């Protein structure tokens, strides 16, 4: 008994010491997680959660905006099974490489093989947009300090260009955004080889990205030319990068795309320049408005002081010479690739302007990060991410279940002619063709989302117009969706 009594105080002391040690370790780990170097990664994680939630909730509500999600799912599904990237929505048997040169999407093939379905594409896109916040925030905090750097990172993540792209289903430009961000971060840090290596893969994102690669090469050339400590190979390699971008774009536009295109041409030439039947040009007020949105709330116009802004010129250029009105404005996904450019140009301009001898410029540079962050937060009240504060975003409307049950009556592997509404629920398991573009193929089923005033009889008559030699009977309808089956 004496031995036990003697041991008890020691045991208690050892337990207290162990508990104190455990608390110290826990506090140390918690402090490590709050280290400034982790700020870019925490911000990227938060943005990923927000972007993915927004996209997935919209998918659950069947609020798909276009056929793009279906087109890309068809191509990536084919890649996942080691097949040619056929996107039947562009026409029966159409190879997606004959529409746009975007082989980078094949990188999602393994992920899609593990998790087949359109949600995989939406989540992957959310991750790619979010990860671009890492280089933006990292270089901003390195040059401007923790507070200003995080403010610019938040402003990028909430920027209208990124939010519009997240809200517009899936598009291949989600790969370009982080590549541009990492490349320009390396330019600012004068890591020339890293900048070139990040820039070069852009040519595989889309055929027009070669011009962006050339622009990055030009910026490297400008910045490296005056760097006395640069390696002698940097300048010729920058020139080579410019040539590489131009040559690959020329090959994509003049050889690769026409080779895979059934018509032996590039289908989008008639949307640029002054040829073709369309002769509309961008109205001056629209151009000025788009430029103002691109530079004013995001950078307070200070990005104009940085040569990095040259990287935005190719994207703005082809949009402004086009005939397609959607290219001109600030909707959809077209401005997403501009967001890392303008924010990193801002970081570069701020770094050089805050110590300016001109008092107004130094003061403006010190205050601008908070201002652009505030502008991004204020504008979010009218942008897609604001939906995360509304309960209806997370609700799954009752009619959606009825529509999904209706579409589930179409068997796997069937050939279906459809418009936008049903596409995203069918492309993972059926061969889906665009309504009115089946080119002689008579589908097994026709699935359409129609206005409320349309009746089943009218839909059957429409099917007869589409396919005079076939007969289709109603299989069912729900909340404006109709499914017809070939007899």
N, C-alpha and C positions, 0 to 999 in steps of 0.2 A: 504493500500500500504506500509506503514511503517512497518507493521507486517511482510508482505511477504519479504521485503528487509532485515529485521532483521533475518528472519529464513533462508534466502538463504546461508549466510556464514556457518551457523551451519550444514545445510544439506550437503553442499559441503565438509565440514571437516569430517562429519560422513561417507560420501561416500568414501573419500580418505582413511580413517582409515579402512573401511571394505575391500577396494581393497588391501591395504597393508597387512591386516590380511590374505586375501585369498592367496596372493602371498607367504606369509610366510608359510602357511599350505602346499601349493603346493611344495615349496622348501624342506620343512621338509619331506614330503612324498617321494619326489624324492631322498633325501639323504638316507632315510630308505631303499629304493629299492637298493641302492648301498652299503648297509652294507655288510661287509665281510662274515657274516654268511649265506647270500643268494647266495654267489658265486656258491656253488655246485648245487643249484636248477636252477639258470640261465643257467649254463653249461649244465645240463641235458635237459633243455627245448630246447636249441640250438641244441643239439645232436639229440633229438627226431625229431625236424623239419627236420634236414638233413637226418636222417635215413628214416623217413617216406616218404619224397619227393623222395629219391632215389628208394625206393621199389615201390611206387605207379607209378612213371614214367616208371619204367621197366615193370610193369604190363600193363600199357596203351599201351606200344609198343609191347606187346605180346612176351616179351623176357624171359618167364619162362624157367628155366634151367633144371627142373626135374619134376617127378611126385609127389614129396613130398607135394607140396602145395595142390594138389588135394586130396591126401590121408588124410592129416590132416583136410581139409575142410569136407570131408565125415564123419570123426569121430566126429568132433565138431558139425557139423550139426545134427548128431544123438543125441548127448548129449543135444543140444539145444531143442530138441523135446522129451526129456526123453526116448530115445530109446537106445538100446545097440549100442556101438560105432562100427558099421559095416563099413568097408572100402572096398568096392567092387573092388577097383583097385588092392588090394592084392589078389583078388580071390572072386568070388561070395559068398556073405554072410560071408566074413572073418571078425572076430572080431579083432580090432586093438590091443587089449590086448594080443592076441596070437602072435603078432609080436614084440612089445616092451611094457614094463610095464610103461605107461605114463598117468596114470589117472589124472595128474595135468591139462591136456589140457581141462578137463571138466569145469574148471574155466572160460573158454572163452565162454561156452554155452550161458549164459544170454546175453552177449554182442553180440554174433552172432544172437541170436533170435531178438534183436533190429535192428541190421544192418547186415542182411545176405549177404554173399559174401566173396570172398577170400581177398579183400582189408582189411576187418576187421582183419583178421589174420596178415596181413603184418603190419598194423598200431599198433596192440597190441605188436607184436614182437619189433618194433622200440621203443615203450615205455619201454618195459622191459630191452632192452639193454641200453637205455639211463638212466634209473633210477639207474642202477648200478654205474653210475658216481657219484651219491650223496655220498655213503659211502666212495668211493675211494678218492674223493676230500675233503670231510669233515674231515676225519682223517688225511689226508696229510697236510691240512692247519692248523689243530690243533697242529700237531707236528712240522711242518717244516716252518710255516709262510705262509702268503697269496700268495705271488708270486710263491714260489716253489710248494705249494699245488695245485694251479690252473694249473701250468705247468704239473704236474703229471696227474691231471684230464683230461686235454686236450689230453695228450699222451695216456691215456686209451681210450678215445672216438675215437681217430683216429688210434688206434692200428690195425695192419693188420688182427689180428684174428677176431676182431669185424666187421671190414669192409667186410671181406670175408663172414661172417655169414649173415650180412644184405643183401648182394648181392645174397645169395643163398635162395631165397624164404622164406619159413617158416619151422621152426624145433622146437621140444619141448625143446631143450637145452636153448632157450631164457628164460625159467623160472629158470634154474639153475644159470645163470650168476648173477642176482641180489641177489639170496639167498646166494651164495658163498661170494659175496662182503659184504653184511651186516653181515654175520657170521664172516668173518675174520676181519672186522672193530671192531667188539665186542671183538675178541681175542686180538687185539692190545691194546684196551682200558681196557683189563682185566675185561670185563663184561662177565663172564663165562656163566651165565645162558642164557643171550641173545644170545651168540654165539651158544649154543646148540639148542636153540629154532629156530634160523634161519637155522641151518644145518639140523635138523631132517626131514623137508619136502622134502629134496632133493631125498629121496628114492622113492618119487612118481613122479619124473621127468623122470627117466629112470632106467632100471634095473642095470646098472653099477654104478650109483651114490651112491649106498650103500657103495662102497669102498671109495668114496670121503668123505662120512659122517664119516667113520671109521678113515680116515686120519685127518679130522678136530678134532675128538675126541682125537687122538694121539697128535696133536699139543697143544690142550688145556691141556692135561695131562703134556706135557713137560713144558709148560709155567707156569702152575699153581703149579707145584711141588715145584718150588723155590720161590713161592710167600708166604711170611710169613703171610700176612694179609688175605689169602684166607679162605673161609668158609670150614669147614671140609668135607662137602658133595660134593665139587667140583670134587675131584679126583675120588671117586667111580662113580659119574654121568658121568664123561668123559669116564671111562672104559665102563659104560653101553651104552653110545652113540656109542662107537666103536662096541660093540656087536650088538646093534640095527641095525647099517648099514650093518654089515656082514649077520645077520640073514635075514633081509628083502630082500637083494639081492639074497641070497640063495633060499628063498621062491619064489621070482619072477622068477628066472632062472629054478628052479627045479620043481615047483608046479604050480604057477599061469599061466605063459606063456604056458607051455605044456597043461594045462587044457583048455585054450581057442584056442589053435592051433589045426587045424584039424588033423595034423600029430602026435600030442601028444609029440612034442619035441620043442627045441629051434632052430630056423632055422639058427642062426648065429654061432653055434659051429664050423662049418666047415671053418669059416674064421679066427679062432684063433688056436693057438697051432700047433701041427705037425700032427694032424690026417686028415682024409679025402684025397681026391685026390689032393688037392692043397698043394704044399710043398714049395712055395716061402716064403722067409723071407726078412725082410727089409734090403736093401743094407746099408752098413756101411756109405757110403757117404750121403745117403738120411737121415739116422738117425741123423748124425752130422749136416747136413744142417737144418733139422727141429728144433733140439735143439738150434742151433745158432740163428735161427729166433725167437725162443721163448724167449731167454734170452738176446741176445746181443742188438738189437735196442730198446728193451723195458726196459731193466734194466741195461745195461752196465755190465752185469754179477754180479752186486752187490747183486742181490736177492739171490745168492748162500749163502750169510751169514745169511739168515733168515730161521728158521725152518718152517715158513709158506709155503715154497716152497715144503714141503712134500705133500701138498694137490694136487699138480700137478702130483705126481707120478702115481696114479692109471690110470688117463686118458692117460698119455704118455705110461704107461705099456701095456694096452690092445691094443693100436694102434700099438706099435712096435712089438708085437708078432702075429699080424694078417697077413693074406694072401692078404687082400684087399689093392691094391695100393693106393686107394683114402684115406685110413686111415693114410698113412705114411706121406703124404706131407703137404703143407701149404694152399691148396685150400679148398673150401667149408666151412662148419661150424664147423669142428671138433676141431679147436683150440680156439673157442670163450670162453669155460669154463676156459681155462688157463689164459686168459687175466686179470681178477680180481685177480687171485692168484699171478701172477708175479708182478703186480703193487703194491699190498698190501704187498707182501714180500719185494719189493723195499722200500716202505715207512718204514717198520719195520727196514730194514737194514740201511737206511739213518738216522733214528732217533738214532740208536746206534753208527753209524760210524762217524757222523759229529763232535763229541767231542772226537774222538779217540786220543790217545797220538802219534800215527803214523801220521806225518804231511801229507804224501801223501794220506792217507785214509780220513782224515778230509777234505782236499782240494777237493778230488774227490767227496766226499759225498755232499759238498756244491754246486758243479758245475753240478752234474749229472742231477738234475731235468730239467734244461734248455736244457741239451744235449738230453735227451730222448724226450722232447717235440719237439725240432728241428728235431730229427730223424723221429718222427711220421709225422710232417708236410712235410718233404722232401719225405718220402716214399709214402705219399698220392698222389703224382704226378703220381704214377703208380698203384694206388689202386682205387676201385670203387667210392669213394666219389669225386674223381677228376671230375667225370662226371657231377657233379653239376655246374661246371664252363663252360660246353659246351652246346651250344644251342640245339644240336640234342637230348640231354637227355629229353628235355621238349616237343619236337615235337612228334606228333602222326602221324606216316607214313600213307599216304593215303591208302595203301593196307590193313591196319588194319581194317578200316571201312568196306571194302568189305568182309573181312573174317568174321567179326562179323555178318554182315547181312546174310551171308551164314549159319553160325552156328545158328542164330536165327530162321532159317526155321525148325530146329529140335524142336518139341513141348515139353513143360514141361512134366516131368514124363516119358519120353521115355527112353528106355534102349539103351545106346550108347557104342560101342567099339571104343576106341580112343588111340592115342599115345600122346606124351608130348604136342605138340602144342595146340590142342583144349581143353585139360583137364580143365584148369583154367576158361574157359568160359562156362563150362557145369556142373561142379559138384554141383553148388548151386541150380540147378533146374532139373537135370536128374540123372538117375542111370548110372554111368559111369564105364565101365570095361576096363581093360588093354588089348591092342591088343595082340591076341594070347593066352590069359589066361582066356578065358570065361568059360572053363571047361564044354563044352556042351551047354551052353546058347547061343541061337541065338539072337543077338541084333536086335532091330528095325532099328538102323542106325549104320553106320560105318563112323567115322570122323578121317581123317588122314592128317598129315602134311608130305609131301613127297618132295624129291629132285626135282629141276626144270625139270630134264629130264624125269621124270615119266609122263605117259599119263593116261587119264581116263580109257582107255582100260586095261592098266597094273594094275591099282588099282582094277578094277572089277575082273580081273583074280586072284589077290592076295586075294580078298574077297572070291572067289570060293575055293581057297586053304584052307582058314581059316574055311569055313563052306560049305563043299561039298553038304550038303543036302538042302541048302537055296540058293535063288537067290537074288542078289542085283543089283539095277540099279542106275546110277548116278543121284543125285539130283542137283548137281551143283559143281562148283569149283571156287577158287579164290586164286591167288598168292601162289600156291603150296599146298593149302588146298583142300581136296576132301571130299565130303559127299555123301555116298551111302545110299539108302533106300531099305529095304527088300520088295520084291514084295508080 
